[in-house]
Structure formats: C-alpha cells, structure tokens
Amino acid sequence: MGMDRYAEQLWLTMFAKAHEIALFAYHQLLEVTLQPEIHRTPWQGQNTSFDYDQMMQPVRMANGNRVIPTTMARVAGVTFEKIDEFVHLLENPVGIKSYKPFHSLGDDFLQNYLGMIGLLMDMHPEFPTDQQVVLLTEQAKYDPDIISKIKKQLQKGGDVIITSSLLKAIPEKIADIAELRASDLKALVNDFGAFGQTEKDILIPQVRYQTNDSWEIIGAGRPLKNGVSGYPMLLKSQYSNGYMYVLTIPDDFGNLYDLPAEVLNMIRRVASKDLDLRLDAPAKVSLFLYDNDTFIVESFLDQPVTIQLYANANIDQITDILTDAKIEKRTDVQPQRVWHLKPEDKTNVFRITLPPHSYRVFKKN
C-alpha cells in the first residue's frame, strides 16, 4: 500500500475536526519498514500533498544527530505537522444532512460512497427541521413516524431525497406521498442520455412511477438514446409545497464512482441547496465545507484533475490559504438550464486544478 493512502486517512480525520484520533496499530507504526518499491506511489513527484521523497529526508534530532526515517511513524508525524499548519483555521464542518435514527441499519456505509462523489455528508440521529434538503437512506425506515416528518418537510416548502432502497423498504408509506415503487426487477444501464455514458454496465433497481405525477430528471438505459426502455436515476415528485426526489442507488455502491460527471453534477445540484458551494467534477473528488467561510477540495484520483466550483453570487473570489493565490470567478460560463428544475442560486464559477491524491484549502471572499 502506498503511504499516500495512510496519510489520507490521517488528514481526513483531521478535516472532520475529530476531537481525538487513535492510530492503528502502534506496533505497525514502529515495525513496518518503509520500502520505496512498495510505499512510493507512481504519482509521486507531481507536487502532491503527501511528498514521499520529502518525508524520507534526514531528520535532525535534539542531540544534533541526523537520522534517516525508516518506519510508518515518520509518515504520521509528517502528515500531522503539515495539517497542523492550517487545521486551526477551520471551524465546524457543515454538509448535507442525512438522517440516521439510532440503532438503524440499511444502505450501510452508503454515506461514505456519497462523500466520495462530492456530496458532503452530515449524519444526524434526529430528523433535521432547519434544512431545505434532507437526505434519507434505508436507515430512515426505523423511524415509525418517518412519513409524517417527510410530509412536514415538504409542506413547509423543503425537499427530501430518498434512496431507492428506502422506497423499496416502505413502499406503502411512500405511496401516501407519491405513486412510486422499487421492484425486485433489475436493469443493466450504461447510457444516461444528455448526461453521458459509462464504459461499463451498471446494475440498478427498476424504479416505477406514474407519468405526469413524477418526472425523471436523469434517465438511464442500455441504450437510452434510440432504446426501448428507460429507468430513472433521479426522479422528482411534487407534494404540497416541496419536492421528493428518488435517487436510484446501484446494487454495487462502488458503481457510483462510474457514473458520468454530468450525472453526479445534477445529483449534487439537487442535494446542495443548503450549501453555498457545490462541485462540478468527476467521482473521487470531495468537498469539505466549514462554517467560517473556509473549505477544502480533495482529489482521490491517480492523475491530475481540473474541476469547477459553483458558488453563490456573493462569493466573487476564493483564496488559497496555503499559497495566498487568489482565484477569480469565470466570466465565460452560462447558467445551466435543466428541464423540470428551477434555476439555481449558484451562479459564480471557479476553476481549480488538483494534483493526484491532493487537497487545496481555500477561504471564500
């Protein structure tokens, strides 16, 4: 395993502002010998956030002796020292609130995968009542009052996103809001129409709906263009003053990473109404927001990537905290119009480039 992976685990914990960190396992930190042929990854040498060669430079000890790093302990030390330079500038993390009742199961660890496609997950054991958008996975079925809570959210003009797994778990309850079903039937899809195609087939549950009662935002087929069958990946139903969306989750959560960037961008757009930033990027690029106008963008890809950030109109500039470089908003991007969706508030666009497995830390201006 490349040491980049270990460094990522450590700094992600710090990005989450955890109060304590337990390093597993102490004996490995002291006994695993660093070997460049194993631990130095192919993307090193590209100005990455973790620099293996720099980490292996001799360390001057208190007695004046110079020591060459030999174990994983040095990786942890270098990582913490680097993050310590700016972590104190980050306040409380914020994100898309996802309701997980106590002791609930279902769609297990799905929020981890959603975080890796650029959705900022903020899990709560109580149903959020102060948000424009609430995300519900199959875990929400453990709440016997979930439908009344969904209705209250919609009646006040908010939105709810449910996964296809929750729809399948409580179909009769959901039918009190919209005539939707997630059957046992499956579909292989690779074509998402105007939102792009995948190189591999993806197995998804077939979500059924009544036309005109609900509308597809994103459809999928094999093929969808000039095909005979299509299935919703993102579905929209109106109830009272709000909208309930159904997000179809592939049978293999890992296939979320195979979805085209335009599919992911649309999912982020629907889910990010409570946030003043959202990503326009492929999978394996993540966003971390904090309540003091700071944020981090990180790429987990093995190659450099250029991405865009869509920001609210009051954000005219962003500044790289580590380099003091200022990035101005683009003036050549037109607002994206999507059938069945209102124009979004995020009208300013910023373009940034990330090295492989690296992060950048910004301040909103």
Secondary structure per residue as TSV (DSSP state, phi and psi in degrees):
chain	resnum	aa	ss	phi	psi
A	1	M	-	360.0	129.6
A	2	G	-	-63.4	144.7
A	3	M	H	-68.8	-15.3
A	4	D	H	-56.3	-40.0
A	5	R	H	-63.5	-41.2
A	6	Y	H	-67.6	-43.9
A	7	A	H	-60.1	-39.3
A	8	E	H	-61.1	-43.0
A	9	Q	H	-58.3	-40.9
A	10	L	H	-69.4	-47.7
A	11	W	H	-75.1	-25.8
A	12	L	H	-64.2	-38.1
A	13	T	H	-62.6	-37.9
A	14	M	H	-73.4	-36.2
A	15	F	H	-61.0	-32.2
A	16	A	T	-76.4	-3.7
A	17	K	T	59.7	39.7
A	18	A	-	-62.4	142.1
A	19	H	S	-75.4	-27.1
A	20	E	-	-140.9	153.0
A	21	I	-	-131.4	128.8
A	22	A	-	-106.0	123.6
A	23	L	-	-89.9	120.8
A	24	F	S	-108.5	129.5
A	25	A	-	-117.0	147.1
A	26	Y	H	-59.9	-40.0
A	27	H	H	-65.0	-31.4
A	28	Q	H	-69.9	-37.0
A	29	L	H	-57.7	-35.1
A	30	L	H	-94.7	-19.8
A	31	E	H	-111.3	-20.2
A	32	V	-	-78.1	114.7
A	33	T	B	-82.1	132.5
A	34	L	-	-70.8	130.3
A	35	Q	-	-130.9	113.3
A	36	P	H	-55.2	-36.7
A	37	E	H	-66.3	-18.6
A	38	I	H	-108.7	-44.4
A	39	H	H	-96.6	-11.7
A	40	R	S	-96.0	114.0
A	41	T	-	-79.2	158.7
A	42	P	T	-62.8	-23.2
A	43	W	T	-90.1	4.5
A	44	Q	T	-63.8	157.0
A	45	G	T	86.8	11.7
A	46	Q	S	-117.6	31.4
A	47	N	-	61.1	42.1
A	48	T	-	-76.4	160.3
A	49	S	S	-62.7	-36.8
A	50	F	S	-103.2	121.7
A	51	D	-	-112.3	104.1
A	52	Y	H	-60.7	-44.3
A	53	D	H	-65.7	-39.5
A	54	Q	H	-66.4	-39.7
A	55	M	H	-62.0	-29.9
A	56	M	T	-86.3	3.2
A	57	Q	S	-67.4	150.4
A	58	P	-	-57.3	144.3
A	59	V	E	-108.4	130.4
A	60	R	E	-86.0	123.0
A	61	M	-	-84.7	171.6
A	62	A	T	-62.3	-30.8
A	63	N	T	-84.1	3.7
A	64	G	S	94.4	-12.4
A	65	N	-	-71.5	150.2
A	66	R	E	-105.9	128.4
A	67	V	E	-121.7	135.1
A	68	I	-	-84.0	126.5
A	69	P	-	-57.4	140.8
A	70	T	-	-130.4	-17.3
A	71	T	B	-131.0	173.9
A	72	M	H	-62.0	-20.9
A	73	A	H	-58.2	-35.3
A	74	R	H	-66.9	-35.1
A	75	V	H	-60.7	-46.1
A	76	A	H	-63.1	-44.0
A	77	G	H	-62.0	-46.2
A	78	V	H	-63.1	-41.1
A	79	T	H	-63.4	-48.1
A	80	F	H	-64.1	-39.2
A	81	E	H	-61.6	-40.8
A	82	K	H	-69.5	-43.1
A	83	I	H	-70.5	-31.4
A	84	D	H	-59.8	-21.2
A	85	E	T	-66.3	-24.9
A	86	F	T	-136.9	-10.9
A	87	V	G	-61.5	-28.0
A	88	H	G	-69.3	-14.1
A	89	L	G	-84.1	-9.8
A	90	L	-	-96.6	131.9
A	91	E	-	-96.4	-132.3
A	92	N	-	-83.7	132.4
A	93	P	E	-65.6	145.4
A	94	V	E	-130.2	157.5
A	95	G	-	-170.8	-167.5
A	96	I	E	-79.5	120.4
A	97	K	E	-79.2	126.0
A	98	S	E	-117.7	127.4
A	99	Y	E	-88.7	119.0
A	100	K	-	-126.5	101.2
A	101	P	-	-58.3	154.4
A	102	F	T	-55.2	140.2
A	103	H	T	61.0	29.3
A	104	S	-	-99.4	152.9
A	105	L	-	-130.0	168.2
A	106	G	S	118.5	138.3
A	107	D	S	49.1	42.4
A	108	D	T	-58.0	127.5
A	109	F	T	68.2	12.2
A	110	L	H	-60.3	-36.8
A	111	Q	H	-59.3	-30.6
A	112	N	H	-62.0	-44.6
A	113	Y	H	-67.2	-39.7
A	114	L	H	-64.3	-36.1
A	115	G	H	-61.6	-33.4
A	116	M	T	-79.7	-6.2
A	117	I	T	-109.1	19.3
A	118	G	T	90.2	14.6
A	119	L	-	-99.4	121.2
A	120	L	-	-79.2	108.8
A	121	M	E	-90.6	129.5
A	122	D	E	-131.3	92.6
A	123	M	E	-82.7	139.0
A	124	H	E	-134.1	143.3
A	125	P	S	-83.8	-3.7
A	126	E	S	-126.6	148.3
A	127	F	-	-64.5	122.2
A	128	P	-	-68.8	136.3
A	129	T	S	-117.2	6.0
A	130	D	S	-118.6	21.7
A	131	Q	-	-119.0	151.9
A	132	Q	S	-73.2	-33.2
A	133	V	E	-131.3	133.9
A	134	V	E	-124.0	132.4
A	135	L	E	-99.1	129.2
A	136	L	E	-123.0	123.5
A	137	T	-	-99.9	-174.2
A	138	E	G	-58.5	-21.9
A	139	Q	G	-57.9	-28.6
A	140	A	G	-67.5	-13.6
A	141	K	G	-65.0	-17.8
A	142	Y	G	-74.3	-11.6
A	143	D	-	-92.7	112.8
A	144	P	T	-65.3	-18.7
A	145	D	T	-103.5	19.9
A	146	I	H	-62.1	-36.7
A	147	I	H	-68.2	-40.5
A	148	S	H	-64.5	-34.5
A	149	K	H	-70.7	-38.8
A	150	I	H	-62.8	-44.9
A	151	K	H	-61.4	-41.7
A	152	K	H	-62.9	-39.5
A	153	Q	H	-63.0	-42.0
A	154	L	H	-72.9	-37.9
A	155	Q	H	-65.7	-29.7
A	156	K	T	-84.9	1.8
A	157	G	T	97.0	7.8
A	158	G	-	-87.2	175.6
A	159	D	E	-118.0	156.7
A	160	V	E	-132.4	133.7
A	161	I	E	-110.0	122.3
A	162	I	E	-114.0	150.1
A	163	T	E	-84.9	160.1
A	164	S	H	-61.3	-26.9
A	165	S	H	-69.2	-39.4
A	166	L	H	-67.2	-39.7
A	167	L	H	-58.6	-43.1
A	168	K	H	-69.4	-31.5
A	169	A	H	-73.1	-35.0
A	170	I	S	-133.5	57.6
A	171	P	H	-61.8	-38.3
A	172	E	H	-69.0	-34.3
A	173	K	H	-70.4	-44.0
A	174	I	H	-63.3	-31.5
A	175	A	T	-63.0	-17.4
A	176	D	T	-72.5	-13.2
A	177	I	T	-108.2	-44.3
A	178	A	-	-154.8	148.5
A	179	E	-	-80.2	88.6
A	180	L	E	-132.0	149.9
A	181	R	E	-144.3	143.1
A	182	A	E	-115.7	102.9
A	183	S	E	-82.2	179.1
A	184	D	E	-77.7	-10.2
A	185	L	E	-71.6	148.7
A	186	K	E	-119.0	165.2
A	187	A	E	-141.0	138.4
A	188	L	E	-92.0	125.2
A	189	V	E	-131.8	152.4
A	190	N	E	-150.0	1.4
A	191	D	E	-127.8	125.3
A	192	F	-	-117.7	28.2
A	193	G	G	63.1	-127.8
A	194	A	G	-66.4	-11.8
A	195	F	G	-95.1	4.5
A	196	G	-	106.5	-177.3
A	197	Q	E	-131.7	162.1
A	198	T	E	-111.1	157.7
A	199	E	E	-79.4	-20.0
A	200	K	E	-123.8	159.2
A	201	D	E	-76.9	143.1
A	202	I	E	-120.9	131.5
A	203	L	E	-91.9	122.0
A	204	I	E	-129.7	156.3
A	205	P	E	-72.3	148.7
A	206	Q	E	-86.3	111.5
A	207	V	E	-91.0	126.9
A	208	R	E	-106.7	144.2
A	209	Y	E	-151.7	165.7
A	210	Q	-	-95.4	119.8
A	211	T	B	-57.9	139.6
A	212	N	T	81.1	-24.6
A	213	D	T	-79.9	-32.8
A	214	S	E	-135.7	156.5
A	215	W	E	-132.5	138.5
A	216	E	E	-76.2	128.7
A	217	I	E	-87.7	-43.6
A	218	I	E	-128.7	126.5
A	219	G	E	-109.6	162.1
A	220	A	E	-141.9	148.4
A	221	G	B	-158.9	-172.9
A	222	R	T	-149.8	71.6
A	223	P	T	-90.7	169.4
A	224	L	S	-89.8	-44.2
A	225	K	T	-70.9	124.3
A	226	N	T	61.8	20.3
A	227	G	-	-96.0	-177.1
A	228	V	S	-111.0	-13.5
A	229	S	-	-134.9	143.6
A	230	G	-	-142.4	151.3
A	231	Y	E	-136.5	141.2
A	232	P	E	-73.9	136.8
A	233	M	E	-97.9	-32.8
A	234	L	E	-139.7	120.0
A	235	L	E	-121.6	146.2
A	236	K	E	-126.9	129.8
A	237	S	E	-131.4	135.3
A	238	Q	E	-91.8	139.7
A	239	Y	E	-142.4	121.4
A	240	S	T	56.0	-121.2
A	241	N	T	-99.7	2.3
A	242	G	E	-128.6	-175.0
A	243	Y	E	-128.2	137.2
A	244	M	E	-104.5	126.4
A	245	Y	E	-106.8	143.7
A	246	V	E	-111.2	120.6
A	247	L	E	-100.9	115.1
A	248	T	-	-77.7	125.0
A	249	I	-	-104.4	125.3
A	250	P	-	-56.9	152.8
A	251	D	S	-57.5	-38.8
A	252	D	S	-98.6	109.6
A	253	F	G	-54.4	-30.2
A	254	G	G	-61.7	-22.2
A	255	N	G	-69.0	-12.7
A	256	L	G	-57.8	-32.1
A	257	Y	G	-72.3	-16.8
A	258	D	G	-89.7	-8.8
A	259	L	S	-67.2	143.8
A	260	P	-	-58.9	151.4
A	261	A	H	-57.5	-36.8
A	262	E	H	-67.7	-32.1
A	263	V	H	-65.4	-47.0
A	264	L	H	-63.3	-39.3
A	265	N	H	-61.4	-38.3
A	266	M	H	-70.2	-39.5
A	267	I	H	-62.0	-43.7
A	268	R	H	-62.4	-39.5
A	269	R	H	-61.0	-44.9
A	270	V	H	-68.4	-36.1
A	271	A	H	-87.4	-12.4
A	272	S	-	-105.1	24.6
A	273	K	T	-66.4	-22.9
A	274	D	T	-87.3	-3.2
A	275	L	S	-111.8	153.4
A	276	D	S	-95.9	4.5
A	277	L	E	-139.1	148.9
A	278	R	E	-147.4	157.3
A	279	L	E	-85.9	148.8
A	280	D	E	-124.0	95.6
A	281	A	S	-163.1	163.8
A	282	P	-	-72.7	177.0
A	283	A	S	-65.0	163.7
A	284	K	S	68.5	27.2
A	285	V	E	-124.5	128.4
A	286	S	E	-121.8	155.1
A	287	L	E	-122.1	137.6
A	288	F	E	-125.9	119.5
A	289	L	E	-110.9	149.5
A	290	Y	E	-131.4	159.4
A	291	D	T	-84.3	14.2
A	292	N	T	-122.2	31.6
A	293	D	S	68.6	21.4
A	294	T	E	-107.8	157.0
A	295	F	E	-159.9	162.0
A	296	I	E	-128.0	139.4
A	297	V	E	-117.8	129.8
A	298	E	E	-131.0	139.0
A	299	S	E	-107.2	132.8
A	300	F	-	-104.6	12.4
A	301	L	S	-80.7	157.1
A	302	D	S	-85.1	-1.9
A	303	Q	S	-134.0	160.2
A	304	P	-	-60.5	152.1
A	305	V	E	-143.0	139.2
A	306	T	E	-106.5	126.2
A	307	I	E	-127.1	169.8
A	308	Q	E	-122.1	148.9
A	309	L	E	-114.0	128.4
A	310	Y	E	-97.1	125.7
A	311	A	E	-127.0	156.1
A	312	N	E	-60.9	157.7
A	313	A	T	-62.2	-23.4
A	314	N	T	-79.4	-4.4
A	315	I	-	-100.9	101.5
A	316	D	-	-96.2	-15.3
A	317	Q	E	-158.0	149.1
A	318	I	E	-127.2	147.7
A	319	T	E	-122.4	129.3
A	320	D	E	-71.1	115.2
A	321	I	T	-63.7	-33.1
A	322	L	T	-81.6	-27.3
A	323	T	T	-116.9	-11.5
A	324	D	-	67.1	12.1
A	325	A	-	-71.4	136.9
A	326	K	E	-104.6	136.7
A	327	I	E	-116.6	121.0
A	328	E	E	-87.0	154.7
A	329	K	-	-67.6	150.9
A	330	R	-	-79.8	149.3
A	331	T	S	-114.3	3.5
A	332	D	S	-109.9	15.9
A	333	V	-	-111.5	126.3
A	334	Q	-	-91.6	144.2
A	335	P	-	-56.5	137.7
A	336	Q	-	-81.6	127.9
A	337	R	-	-103.1	130.5
A	338	V	-	-130.0	131.5
A	339	W	T	-58.0	132.4
A	340	H	T	76.3	5.8
A	341	L	S	-123.8	139.0
A	342	K	-	-70.3	152.5
A	343	P	-	-56.6	138.2
A	344	E	-	-87.8	163.8
A	345	D	S	-76.9	-20.9
A	346	K	E	-81.5	100.3
A	347	T	E	-112.9	-14.6
A	348	N	E	-96.9	138.5
A	349	V	E	-124.4	134.3
A	350	F	E	-124.2	141.1
A	351	R	E	-113.1	130.6
A	352	I	E	-136.9	156.4
A	353	T	E	-117.3	137.8
A	354	L	E	-121.0	132.6
A	355	P	-	-67.5	169.4
A	356	P	T	-59.6	140.0
A	357	H	T	47.1	51.8
A	358	S	E	-140.1	162.1
A	359	Y	E	-126.1	160.3
A	360	R	E	-134.3	143.3
A	361	V	E	-113.9	130.2
A	362	F	E	-128.8	160.1
A	363	K	E	-120.9	132.4
A	364	K	E	-80.0	135.8
A	365	N	-	-118.2	360.0
